[in-house]
Amino acid sequence: MKPLACRDRLEQALARIADPKGEGARACLTVYAGAARAAADAADARAAHGVSLGPLDGTIVSIKDLFDVAGEPTRAGSKVLAEEAKPADADAAIVRRLRAGGAVIVAKTNMTEFAFSAIGANPHFGTPGNPHHRARIPGGSSSGAAVSAAEGLCEIAIGSDTGGSVRIPAALCGIVGFKPSRRRVPTQGAFPLSFTLDSIGPLARSVADCAKADAVMAGEEFAPVEPLRLAGLRLGLTEGMPFDDLDDVVAASFAAAVAGLDDAGVRTTREEISLLDDMAAVNAKGGIPPAESCAIHRDRIARRGDDIDPHVRFRIERGCAISAADYVEALRAREGLIRAMERRLAALDALIMPTTPIVAPTIAEVADTDRFFACHNLLIRNTAIANFFDLCAITLPLRAPLPVGLMLVGRNGADHMLLRIAAAVAEHLAT
């Protein structure tokens, strides 16, 4: 069967975005219909002449609301920035690379304000409902990205990940989300949350699509991902914190997935990693992202704090209470722990753990402030490990009554190896 032309696939995506019965209005804050149609027609013309700009040529892509697009303000999910931000002088680095690779950018997607929560709620522009259960949260902060990819509003979505903001919503919405080793993808032109931890990654329905987007954004030559043989792979099950307080759905589906991998010849080992306790001790004085977000937003909060999501404002204000000495100490301690984790993981191909310990709570449930922060802390607990230790990580969907994610975590710079492992595990999970 002949594949649909890019323009035809784009029109289907635009129709889904415009469907009042769907989540398009809440997931997509800006729709680039005219520019996307022109880009799709150009891609089809190239295809007709056997010309390709790369693996994303003619692929329909959404971008998170924190990426600069020349000539328009970058909102980062914020009412204040929507009103005050000056138009961007140029596209963000990854937007330039996507366009140069022939990607058809269809929309800018909703997000947690300033990217500072794992819930995905936005009081200014609305909270997109989870594609699998509209009354549940999508996860954040790349909420609209996950919904757009899961609902077919695009084919690949681009988000950011500072503590799990790609992987959490991908897991809760039942798709794949990849966080690369931080320095592989430039953050120039992405509105910052943490100068130290911000990274940029794709969300899609397959590992292969994530790998294509990652290669283009990293400025690398793309090679198709060849799944590794499962037999003999060494995957470490991290004992302790990552497996605490799992809800019944996550516990059962993850255990079944690991049992299946064991049957396929994967060598899963129980690993006690005391470095996770060291990470907790470093973060106990406030952590790195809150302090850096204070530097970014303190003047804005002083001027217009009442116009900022109170849950986000609370976290930023806590960051302002961190002393300069504690912040510098945290940065220095992290450097040593990154080196120690590199040594600790040398004998393993990857770590394996639940992406989140709970399934998506309901939007009504997190309307309570105490419950909001309790759920946020659980959702970000496992994913934040990869950011703190500067690792790469990917979440894969598991079969369950509600979406559950299985996370694989690889060493810094082992991105291609991790994608090959993920491709093999995803194939096995789909059988």
Beta strands, then each sheet from edge to edge (+ up, - down):
strand 1: 28-31
strand 2: 60-64
strand 3: 104-109
strand 4: 156-161
strand 5: 176-179
strand 6: 199-204
strand 7: 234-238
strand 8: 267-271
strand 9: 350-354
strand 10: 392-398
strand 11: 404-410
sheet 1: 1+ 3- 2- 4- 6+ 5- 10+ 11- 9+ 7+ 8+
end
